[in-house]
Amino acid sequence: MEDLLNSQPTRFATVMQDPARYRVQIIYTQIDRDADNVPAFSSYHFRVNPDEYFYPASTVKLPTALLALEKINGLAIPGLTRDTTMLTGAASDWQTAAVTDLTSPTGLPSVGHYVRKILLVSDNDAFNRLYEFLGQKPLNESMLAKGFRNTRIFHRLEVPRNATENAKTNPVSFVDGNKTLYSQDAAVSDTDYAHDEPILLGRAEMVDGQRLERPKDFSVNNVFALQDIHDVMKTLIFPESVPREQRFNLTEDDYRFVYRNMSAYPGESGIPQYADADRYPDGYVKFFMYGGSATSIPDNIRIFNKPGDAYGFLTDCAYIVDLENGVEFLLAATIYTNENETFNDDNYEYDEIALPFLRDLGQAIYEIELTRDRLQAPDLSRFR
């Protein structure tokens, strides 16, 4: 990986002058199939270190969405599916209820539609509602039980909540018309998921419009190490390749549902609110190869991914396929761009450095894959 990055200075010279400053981490996994289409994996790493913190931002939405689908299946209640109306209540004055969803075909919220919104446009409220459905402690215990040991998801996104509030999750009920199929009370987690020691980054932080000359402490923020992010994607795309206890309990229809919405462009969703191509171009949330803003992507390319960006950290993890040329690979990477070392000032070098880096990284790996010899052409029909 290091040789590749150093061999293309027009793409990577800026970052490679000081990759530690940009806190770059990369995992690239080649996939080779045998005659029965069974995949084998060869991974290459650059600066991957679970102890070098990066803020995972929206990448935490993917395992949360998968665990929400898993929970629906685990309840095994007749008539209760991912499309059943899900009503979120409020048990405290700071909690908010959710009983409608104007982007839903029915006008009503559901686990399935929240998952769609997460995969299509990385909707924050959709994540928060699934976080509340799962509960803080069950979510984290499930991830630990599956072997993801460098993951802690313990706060909502976008809405300011303290540790005590994030430990409390709303009451939720699932209804079919006037009939309640399942309900769960508000819950309180009894586990403190914050890091034991401070994680101090930067020199200053903007809080309520005031600049505070101090590092920001990320010990109270979510953790999702790059290897865990990569392995969640591998588990989702290739469930048969990992131990059974690591897999998510999804039906075959769930897999099709997730693959379809993860690889779709907002304009393909049929949701009118996502039809604005200026706001939601094809490349929206597709950081690898297309930089998050490409107006169109070739028909033969599909990117199954979940990115995240906040506080100057930009992260993406993807399974990328070229259906015409028989190309497939896994790629995960994170980069940090915050030149003035100030958080919450909205002054990050995403457009100048981070997005071009992830775009070019995806393109460089894709170029390798186009010319790489394979003993067997992959059958990618599962992902069409």
Contacts in CASP RR format, 6 or more apart in sequence:
PFRMAT RR
TARGET T0000
AUTHOR 0000-0000-0000
METHOD contacts of the structure
MODEL  1
MEDLLNSQPTRFATVMQDPARYRVQIIYTQIDRDADNVPAFSSYHFRVNP
DEYFYPASTVKLPTALLALEKINGLAIPGLTRDTTMLTGAASDWQTAAVT
DLTSPTGLPSVGHYVRKILLVSDNDAFNRLYEFLGQKPLNESMLAKGFRN
TRIFHRLEVPRNATENAKTNPVSFVDGNKTLYSQDAAVSDTDYAHDEPIL
LGRAEMVDGQRLERPKDFSVNNVFALQDIHDVMKTLIFPESVPREQRFNL
TEDDYRFVYRNMSAYPGESGIPQYADADRYPDGYVKFFMYGGSATSIPDN
IRIFNKPGDAYGFLTDCAYIVDLENGVEFLLAATIYTNENETFNDDNYEY
DEIALPFLRDLGQAIYEIELTRDRLQAPDLSRFR
1 26 0 8 1.000
1 28 0 8 1.000
1 44 0 8 1.000
1 45 0 8 1.000
1 46 0 8 1.000
2 46 0 8 1.000
4 364 0 8 1.000
4 368 0 8 1.000
5 12 0 8 1.000
5 15 0 8 1.000
5 16 0 8 1.000
5 19 0 8 1.000
5 46 0 8 1.000
6 12 0 8 1.000
6 16 0 8 1.000
8 360 0 8 1.000
8 364 0 8 1.000
9 16 0 8 1.000
11 357 0 8 1.000
11 360 0 8 1.000
11 361 0 8 1.000
11 363 0 8 1.000
11 364 0 8 1.000
12 357 0 8 1.000
12 360 0 8 1.000
12 361 0 8 1.000
14 353 0 8 1.000
15 22 0 8 1.000
15 24 0 8 1.000
15 335 0 8 1.000
15 353 0 8 1.000
15 357 0 8 1.000
19 46 0 8 1.000
19 47 0 8 1.000
20 47 0 8 1.000
22 335 0 8 1.000
22 336 0 8 1.000
22 337 0 8 1.000
22 353 0 8 1.000
22 357 0 8 1.000
23 52 0 8 1.000
23 54 0 8 1.000
23 313 0 8 1.000
23 334 0 8 1.000
23 335 0 8 1.000
23 336 0 8 1.000
24 46 0 8 1.000
24 47 0 8 1.000
24 333 0 8 1.000
24 334 0 8 1.000
24 335 0 8 1.000
24 336 0 8 1.000
24 357 0 8 1.000
25 46 0 8 1.000
25 47 0 8 1.000
25 48 0 8 1.000
25 49 0 8 1.000
25 52 0 8 1.000
25 54 0 8 1.000
25 226 0 8 1.000
25 333 0 8 1.000
25 334 0 8 1.000
26 45 0 8 1.000
26 46 0 8 1.000
26 47 0 8 1.000
26 48 0 8 1.000
26 331 0 8 1.000
26 332 0 8 1.000
26 333 0 8 1.000
26 361 0 8 1.000
27 43 0 8 1.000
27 44 0 8 1.000
27 45 0 8 1.000
27 48 0 8 1.000
27 226 0 8 1.000
27 227 0 8 1.000
27 230 0 8 1.000
27 330 0 8 1.000
27 331 0 8 1.000
27 332 0 8 1.000
27 333 0 8 1.000
28 43 0 8 1.000
28 44 0 8 1.000
28 329 0 8 1.000
28 330 0 8 1.000
28 331 0 8 1.000
28 365 0 8 1.000
29 41 0 8 1.000
29 42 0 8 1.000
29 43 0 8 1.000
29 44 0 8 1.000
29 230 0 8 1.000
29 234 0 8 1.000
29 329 0 8 1.000
29 330 0 8 1.000
29 331 0 8 1.000
30 41 0 8 1.000
30 42 0 8 1.000
30 43 0 8 1.000
30 44 0 8 1.000
30 329 0 8 1.000
30 369 0 8 1.000
30 372 0 8 1.000
31 39 0 8 1.000
31 40 0 8 1.000
31 41 0 8 1.000
31 328 0 8 1.000
31 329 0 8 1.000
31 330 0 8 1.000
31 378 0 8 1.000
32 39 0 8 1.000
32 40 0 8 1.000
32 42 0 8 1.000
32 374 0 8 1.000
32 375 0 8 1.000
32 376 0 8 1.000
33 39 0 8 1.000
33 40 0 8 1.000
33 374 0 8 1.000
33 376 0 8 1.000
33 377 0 8 1.000
33 378 0 8 1.000
33 379 0 8 1.000
34 40 0 8 1.000
34 375 0 8 1.000
34 376 0 8 1.000
35 376 0 8 1.000
37 376 0 8 1.000
37 378 0 8 1.000
37 379 0 8 1.000
39 238 0 8 1.000
39 241 0 8 1.000
39 378 0 8 1.000
41 234 0 8 1.000
41 241 0 8 1.000
41 330 0 8 1.000
48 226 0 8 1.000
48 227 0 8 1.000
50 150 0 8 1.000
50 225 0 8 1.000
50 226 0 8 1.000
50 227 0 8 1.000
50 228 0 8 1.000
53 199 0 8 1.000
53 201 0 8 1.000
53 218 0 8 1.000
53 223 0 8 1.000
54 226 0 8 1.000
54 313 0 8 1.000
54 315 0 8 1.000
54 334 0 8 1.000
54 336 0 8 1.000
55 218 0 8 1.000
55 221 0 8 1.000
55 222 0 8 1.000
55 310 0 8 1.000
55 311 0 8 1.000
55 312 0 8 1.000
55 313 0 8 1.000
56 222 0 8 1.000
56 223 0 8 1.000
56 224 0 8 1.000
56 229 0 8 1.000
56 308 0 8 1.000
56 313 0 8 1.000
56 315 0 8 1.000
57 157 0 8 1.000
57 308 0 8 1.000
57 309 0 8 1.000
57 310 0 8 1.000
57 311 0 8 1.000
57 313 0 8 1.000
57 315 0 8 1.000
58 122 0 8 1.000
58 124 0 8 1.000
58 127 0 8 1.000
58 157 0 8 1.000
58 306 0 8 1.000
58 307 0 8 1.000
58 308 0 8 1.000
58 309 0 8 1.000
58 310 0 8 1.000
59 224 0 8 1.000
59 229 0 8 1.000
59 306 0 8 1.000
59 307 0 8 1.000
59 308 0 8 1.000
59 315 0 8 1.000
59 316 0 8 1.000
59 317 0 8 1.000
60 127 0 8 1.000
60 151 0 8 1.000
60 153 0 8 1.000
60 157 0 8 1.000
60 222 0 8 1.000
60 224 0 8 1.000
61 118 0 8 1.000
61 122 0 8 1.000
61 126 0 8 1.000
61 127 0 8 1.000
61 157 0 8 1.000
61 306 0 8 1.000
62 118 0 8 1.000
62 119 0 8 1.000
62 232 0 8 1.000
62 233 0 8 1.000
62 236 0 8 1.000
62 306 0 8 1.000
62 317 0 8 1.000
63 143 0 8 1.000
63 148 0 8 1.000
63 151 0 8 1.000
63 153 0 8 1.000
63 224 0 8 1.000
63 232 0 8 1.000
64 118 0 8 1.000
64 127 0 8 1.000
64 130 0 8 1.000
64 131 0 8 1.000
64 134 0 8 1.000
64 139 0 8 1.000
64 153 0 8 1.000
65 114 0 8 1.000
65 115 0 8 1.000
65 118 0 8 1.000
65 119 0 8 1.000
65 127 0 8 1.000
65 130 0 8 1.000
65 258 0 8 1.000
66 232 0 8 1.000
66 236 0 8 1.000
66 248 0 8 1.000
66 250 0 8 1.000
66 258 0 8 1.000
67 130 0 8 1.000
67 134 0 8 1.000
67 139 0 8 1.000
67 142 0 8 1.000
67 143 0 8 1.000
67 248 0 8 1.000
68 111 0 8 1.000
68 114 0 8 1.000
68 115 0 8 1.000
68 130 0 8 1.000
68 133 0 8 1.000
68 134 0 8 1.000
69 82 0 8 1.000
69 111 0 8 1.000
69 112 0 8 1.000
69 115 0 8 1.000
69 248 0 8 1.000
69 250 0 8 1.000
69 254 0 8 1.000
69 258 0 8 1.000
70 142 0 8 1.000
70 248 0 8 1.000
70 249 0 8 1.000
70 250 0 8 1.000
71 133 0 8 1.000
71 134 0 8 1.000
72 80 0 8 1.000
72 81 0 8 1.000
72 82 0 8 1.000
72 111 0 8 1.000
73 249 0 8 1.000
73 250 0 8 1.000
73 251 0 8 1.000
73 254 0 8 1.000
74 249 0 8 1.000
75 182 0 8 1.000
77 174 0 8 1.000
77 181 0 8 1.000
77 182 0 8 1.000
79 176 0 8 1.000
79 181 0 8 1.000
80 174 0 8 1.000
80 181 0 8 1.000
80 182 0 8 1.000
82 110 0 8 1.000
82 111 0 8 1.000
82 112 0 8 1.000
82 115 0 8 1.000
82 254 0 8 1.000
82 257 0 8 1.000
83 110 0 8 1.000
83 111 0 8 1.000
83 112 0 8 1.000
83 113 0 8 1.000
84 110 0 8 1.000
84 111 0 8 1.000
84 174 0 8 1.000
84 175 0 8 1.000
84 176 0 8 1.000
84 181 0 8 1.000
85 106 0 8 1.000
85 108 0 8 1.000
85 109 0 8 1.000
85 110 0 8 1.000
85 174 0 8 1.000
85 175 0 8 1.000
85 176 0 8 1.000
85 177 0 8 1.000
86 109 0 8 1.000
86 110 0 8 1.000
86 111 0 8 1.000
86 114 0 8 1.000
86 129 0 8 1.000
86 133 0 8 1.000
86 172 0 8 1.000
86 173 0 8 1.000
86 174 0 8 1.000
87 97 0 8 1.000
87 98 0 8 1.000
87 99 0 8 1.000
87 109 0 8 1.000
87 172 0 8 1.000
87 173 0 8 1.000
87 174 0 8 1.000
87 175 0 8 1.000
88 97 0 8 1.000
88 98 0 8 1.000
88 99 0 8 1.000
88 109 0 8 1.000
88 129 0 8 1.000
88 132 0 8 1.000
88 133 0 8 1.000
88 170 0 8 1.000
88 171 0 8 1.000
88 172 0 8 1.000
89 95 0 8 1.000
89 97 0 8 1.000
89 98 0 8 1.000
89 99 0 8 1.000
89 170 0 8 1.000
89 171 0 8 1.000
89 172 0 8 1.000
89 173 0 8 1.000
90 96 0 8 1.000
90 97 0 8 1.000
90 170 0 8 1.000
90 171 0 8 1.000
91 168 0 8 1.000
91 170 0 8 1.000
91 171 0 8 1.000
91 185 0 8 1.000
91 186 0 8 1.000
92 165 0 8 1.000
92 168 0 8 1.000
92 186 0 8 1.000
94 161 0 8 1.000
94 165 0 8 1.000
95 168 0 8 1.000
95 170 0 8 1.000
95 186 0 8 1.000
97 170 0 8 1.000
98 109 0 8 1.000
98 125 0 8 1.000
98 129 0 8 1.000
99 108 0 8 1.000
99 109 0 8 1.000
100 107 0 8 1.000
100 108 0 8 1.000
100 109 0 8 1.000
101 107 0 8 1.000
101 108 0 8 1.000
101 109 0 8 1.000
101 110 0 8 1.000
101 113 0 8 1.000
102 273 0 8 1.000
103 113 0 8 1.000
103 117 0 8 1.000
103 271 0 8 1.000
103 273 0 8 1.000
103 274 0 8 1.000
104 110 0 8 1.000
104 113 0 8 1.000
109 129 0 8 1.000
111 130 0 8 1.000
111 133 0 8 1.000
112 257 0 8 1.000
113 126 0 8 1.000
114 123 0 8 1.000
114 126 0 8 1.000
114 127 0 8 1.000
114 129 0 8 1.000
114 130 0 8 1.000
115 126 0 8 1.000
115 130 0 8 1.000
115 257 0 8 1.000
115 258 0 8 1.000
115 261 0 8 1.000
116 261 0 8 1.000
116 269 0 8 1.000
116 271 0 8 1.000
117 123 0 8 1.000
117 126 0 8 1.000
118 126 0 8 1.000
118 127 0 8 1.000
118 130 0 8 1.000
118 306 0 8 1.000
119 258 0 8 1.000
119 261 0 8 1.000
119 262 0 8 1.000
119 264 0 8 1.000
119 306 0 8 1.000
120 261 0 8 1.000
120 264 0 8 1.000
120 266 0 8 1.000
120 269 0 8 1.000
120 271 0 8 1.000
120 274 0 8 1.000
121 266 0 8 1.000
121 274 0 8 1.000
121 280 0 8 1.000
121 284 0 8 1.000
121 285 0 8 1.000
122 285 0 8 1.000
122 306 0 8 1.000
122 307 0 8 1.000
122 308 0 8 1.000
124 157 0 8 1.000
124 158 0 8 1.000
124 159 0 8 1.000
125 158 0 8 1.000
127 156 0 8 1.000
127 157 0 8 1.000
128 156 0 8 1.000
128 157 0 8 1.000
128 158 0 8 1.000
128 159 0 8 1.000
131 139 0 8 1.000
131 153 0 8 1.000
131 156 0 8 1.000
131 169 0 8 1.000
132 169 0 8 1.000
132 170 0 8 1.000
132 172 0 8 1.000
133 169 0 8 1.000
133 172 0 8 1.000
133 184 0 8 1.000
134 142 0 8 1.000
134 169 0 8 1.000
135 169 0 8 1.000
135 187 0 8 1.000
135 189 0 8 1.000
136 153 0 8 1.000
136 154 0 8 1.000
136 166 0 8 1.000
136 167 0 8 1.000
136 169 0 8 1.000
136 187 0 8 1.000
136 189 0 8 1.000
136 191 0 8 1.000
136 193 0 8 1.000
137 187 0 8 1.000
137 189 0 8 1.000
137 190 0 8 1.000
137 191 0 8 1.000
139 153 0 8 1.000
140 151 0 8 1.000
140 152 0 8 1.000
140 153 0 8 1.000
140 154 0 8 1.000
140 191 0 8 1.000
140 193 0 8 1.000
143 151 0 8 1.000
143 153 0 8 1.000
144 151 0 8 1.000
145 245 0 8 1.000
146 235 0 8 1.000
146 245 0 8 1.000
146 246 0 8 1.000
146 247 0 8 1.000
146 248 0 8 1.000
147 245 0 8 1.000
147 246 0 8 1.000
148 228 0 8 1.000
148 231 0 8 1.000
148 232 0 8 1.000
149 228 0 8 1.000
150 223 0 8 1.000
150 224 0 8 1.000
150 225 0 8 1.000
150 227 0 8 1.000
150 228 0 8 1.000
151 223 0 8 1.000
151 224 0 8 1.000
151 225 0 8 1.000
151 228 0 8 1.000
152 193 0 8 1.000
152 222 0 8 1.000
152 223 0 8 1.000
152 224 0 8 1.000
153 222 0 8 1.000
153 223 0 8 1.000
153 224 0 8 1.000
154 163 0 8 1.000
154 166 0 8 1.000
154 167 0 8 1.000
154 189 0 8 1.000
154 193 0 8 1.000
154 194 0 8 1.000
154 222 0 8 1.000
155 161 0 8 1.000
155 163 0 8 1.000
155 166 0 8 1.000
155 220 0 8 1.000
155 221 0 8 1.000
155 222 0 8 1.000
156 166 0 8 1.000
163 192 0 8 1.000
163 194 0 8 1.000
163 220 0 8 1.000
167 188 0 8 1.000
167 189 0 8 1.000
167 190 0 8 1.000
168 186 0 8 1.000
168 187 0 8 1.000
168 188 0 8 1.000
168 189 0 8 1.000
169 186 0 8 1.000
169 187 0 8 1.000
169 188 0 8 1.000
169 189 0 8 1.000
170 186 0 8 1.000
171 183 0 8 1.000
171 184 0 8 1.000
171 185 0 8 1.000
171 186 0 8 1.000
172 183 0 8 1.000
172 184 0 8 1.000
173 180 0 8 1.000
173 182 0 8 1.000
173 183 0 8 1.000
173 184 0 8 1.000
174 180 0 8 1.000
174 181 0 8 1.000
174 182 0 8 1.000
174 183 0 8 1.000
175 181 0 8 1.000
194 219 0 8 1.000
194 220 0 8 1.000
195 218 0 8 1.000
195 219 0 8 1.000
195 220 0 8 1.000
195 223 0 8 1.000
196 219 0 8 1.000
197 219 0 8 1.000
198 217 0 8 1.000
198 219 0 8 1.000
199 217 0 8 1.000
199 218 0 8 1.000
199 219 0 8 1.000
199 221 0 8 1.000
200 215 0 8 1.000
200 216 0 8 1.000
200 217 0 8 1.000
200 218 0 8 1.000
201 215 0 8 1.000
201 216 0 8 1.000
201 218 0 8 1.000
201 343 0 8 1.000
202 215 0 8 1.000
202 216 0 8 1.000
202 338 0 8 1.000
202 341 0 8 1.000
202 342 0 8 1.000
202 343 0 8 1.000
203 213 0 8 1.000
203 214 0 8 1.000
203 215 0 8 1.000
203 341 0 8 1.000
203 342 0 8 1.000
204 211 0 8 1.000
204 212 0 8 1.000
204 213 0 8 1.000
204 214 0 8 1.000
204 340 0 8 1.000
204 341 0 8 1.000
204 342 0 8 1.000
204 343 0 8 1.000
205 211 0 8 1.000
205 212 0 8 1.000
205 214 0 8 1.000
205 215 0 8 1.000
205 216 0 8 1.000
205 342 0 8 1.000
205 343 0 8 1.000
205 344 0 8 1.000
206 212 0 8 1.000
206 342 0 8 1.000
206 343 0 8 1.000
206 344 0 8 1.000
206 345 0 8 1.000
207 344 0 8 1.000
211 342 0 8 1.000
211 345 0 8 1.000
216 311 0 8 1.000
216 343 0 8 1.000
226 315 0 8 1.000
226 317 0 8 1.000
226 332 0 8 1.000
226 333 0 8 1.000
226 334 0 8 1.000
229 315 0 8 1.000
229 317 0 8 1.000
229 332 0 8 1.000
230 317 0 8 1.000
230 330 0 8 1.000
230 332 0 8 1.000
231 242 0 8 1.000
231 246 0 8 1.000
232 317 0 8 1.000
233 304 0 8 1.000
233 305 0 8 1.000
233 306 0 8 1.000
233 317 0 8 1.000
233 318 0 8 1.000
233 319 0 8 1.000
233 330 0 8 1.000
233 332 0 8 1.000
234 241 0 8 1.000
234 242 0 8 1.000
234 330 0 8 1.000
235 242 0 8 1.000
235 246 0 8 1.000
235 247 0 8 1.000
235 248 0 8 1.000
236 248 0 8 1.000
236 258 0 8 1.000
237 304 0 8 1.000
237 319 0 8 1.000
237 330 0 8 1.000
239 247 0 8 1.000
239 248 0 8 1.000
239 250 0 8 1.000
239 255 0 8 1.000
250 258 0 8 1.000
259 304 0 8 1.000
259 382 0 8 1.000
259 383 0 8 1.000
261 269 0 8 1.000
262 304 0 8 1.000
262 305 0 8 1.000
262 306 0 8 1.000
263 302 0 8 1.000
263 303 0 8 1.000
263 304 0 8 1.000
263 383 0 8 1.000
265 280 0 8 1.000
265 281 0 8 1.000
265 282 0 8 1.000
265 283 0 8 1.000
265 284 0 8 1.000
265 297 0 8 1.000
266 274 0 8 1.000
266 275 0 8 1.000
266 280 0 8 1.000
266 284 0 8 1.000
267 274 0 8 1.000
267 275 0 8 1.000
267 277 0 8 1.000
267 280 0 8 1.000
267 282 0 8 1.000
274 280 0 8 1.000
277 295 0 8 1.000
281 292 0 8 1.000
281 293 0 8 1.000
281 294 0 8 1.000
281 295 0 8 1.000
281 296 0 8 1.000
282 290 0 8 1.000
282 294 0 8 1.000
282 295 0 8 1.000
282 296 0 8 1.000
282 297 0 8 1.000
283 290 0 8 1.000
283 291 0 8 1.000
283 292 0 8 1.000
283 293 0 8 1.000
283 294 0 8 1.000
283 295 0 8 1.000
283 297 0 8 1.000
284 292 0 8 1.000
284 293 0 8 1.000
285 292 0 8 1.000
285 305 0 8 1.000
285 307 0 8 1.000
286 292 0 8 1.000
286 294 0 8 1.000
286 297 0 8 1.000
286 303 0 8 1.000
286 305 0 8 1.000
286 307 0 8 1.000
287 305 0 8 1.000
287 307 0 8 1.000
287 314 0 8 1.000
287 316 0 8 1.000
287 355 0 8 1.000
287 358 0 8 1.000
287 359 0 8 1.000
288 303 0 8 1.000
288 305 0 8 1.000
288 316 0 8 1.000
288 318 0 8 1.000
288 320 0 8 1.000
288 331 0 8 1.000
288 333 0 8 1.000
288 358 0 8 1.000
288 359 0 8 1.000
288 361 0 8 1.000
288 362 0 8 1.000
289 301 0 8 1.000
289 303 0 8 1.000
289 320 0 8 1.000
289 359 0 8 1.000
289 362 0 8 1.000
289 363 0 8 1.000
289 366 0 8 1.000
290 297 0 8 1.000
290 303 0 8 1.000
290 359 0 8 1.000
291 355 0 8 1.000
291 356 0 8 1.000
291 358 0 8 1.000
291 359 0 8 1.000
292 355 0 8 1.000
292 359 0 8 1.000
293 355 0 8 1.000
297 303 0 8 1.000
300 322 0 8 1.000
300 323 0 8 1.000
300 324 0 8 1.000
300 325 0 8 1.000
301 320 0 8 1.000
301 321 0 8 1.000
301 322 0 8 1.000
301 323 0 8 1.000
302 320 0 8 1.000
302 321 0 8 1.000
302 323 0 8 1.000
302 383 0 8 1.000
303 318 0 8 1.000
303 319 0 8 1.000
303 320 0 8 1.000
304 318 0 8 1.000
304 319 0 8 1.000
304 320 0 8 1.000
304 321 0 8 1.000
304 383 0 8 1.000
305 316 0 8 1.000
305 317 0 8 1.000
305 318 0 8 1.000
305 319 0 8 1.000
305 320 0 8 1.000
306 316 0 8 1.000
306 317 0 8 1.000
307 314 0 8 1.000
307 315 0 8 1.000
307 316 0 8 1.000
307 317 0 8 1.000
308 314 0 8 1.000
308 315 0 8 1.000
308 316 0 8 1.000
309 315 0 8 1.000
309 350 0 8 1.000
309 354 0 8 1.000
311 338 0 8 1.000
311 343 0 8 1.000
311 344 0 8 1.000
311 348 0 8 1.000
312 336 0 8 1.000
312 337 0 8 1.000
312 338 0 8 1.000
312 348 0 8 1.000
312 349 0 8 1.000
312 350 0 8 1.000
312 354 0 8 1.000
313 334 0 8 1.000
313 335 0 8 1.000
313 336 0 8 1.000
314 334 0 8 1.000
314 335 0 8 1.000
314 336 0 8 1.000
314 337 0 8 1.000
314 350 0 8 1.000
314 354 0 8 1.000
314 355 0 8 1.000
314 358 0 8 1.000
315 332 0 8 1.000
315 333 0 8 1.000
315 334 0 8 1.000
315 335 0 8 1.000
316 331 0 8 1.000
316 332 0 8 1.000
316 333 0 8 1.000
316 358 0 8 1.000
317 330 0 8 1.000
317 331 0 8 1.000
317 332 0 8 1.000
317 333 0 8 1.000
318 330 0 8 1.000
318 331 0 8 1.000
318 332 0 8 1.000
319 328 0 8 1.000
319 329 0 8 1.000
319 330 0 8 1.000
320 327 0 8 1.000
320 328 0 8 1.000
320 329 0 8 1.000
320 330 0 8 1.000
320 331 0 8 1.000
320 362 0 8 1.000
320 366 0 8 1.000
321 327 0 8 1.000
321 328 0 8 1.000
321 380 0 8 1.000
321 383 0 8 1.000
322 328 0 8 1.000
322 366 0 8 1.000
322 369 0 8 1.000
322 370 0 8 1.000
323 380 0 8 1.000
323 383 0 8 1.000
323 384 0 8 1.000
325 370 0 8 1.000
326 377 0 8 1.000
326 378 0 8 1.000
326 380 0 8 1.000
327 366 0 8 1.000
327 369 0 8 1.000
327 370 0 8 1.000
328 369 0 8 1.000
328 378 0 8 1.000
328 380 0 8 1.000
329 365 0 8 1.000
329 366 0 8 1.000
329 369 0 8 1.000
331 361 0 8 1.000
331 362 0 8 1.000
331 365 0 8 1.000
333 358 0 8 1.000
333 361 0 8 1.000
335 353 0 8 1.000
335 354 0 8 1.000
335 357 0 8 1.000
335 358 0 8 1.000
336 354 0 8 1.000
337 348 0 8 1.000
337 349 0 8 1.000
337 350 0 8 1.000
337 352 0 8 1.000
337 353 0 8 1.000
337 354 0 8 1.000
338 347 0 8 1.000
338 348 0 8 1.000
338 349 0 8 1.000
339 347 0 8 1.000
339 349 0 8 1.000
340 347 0 8 1.000
348 354 0 8 1.000
END
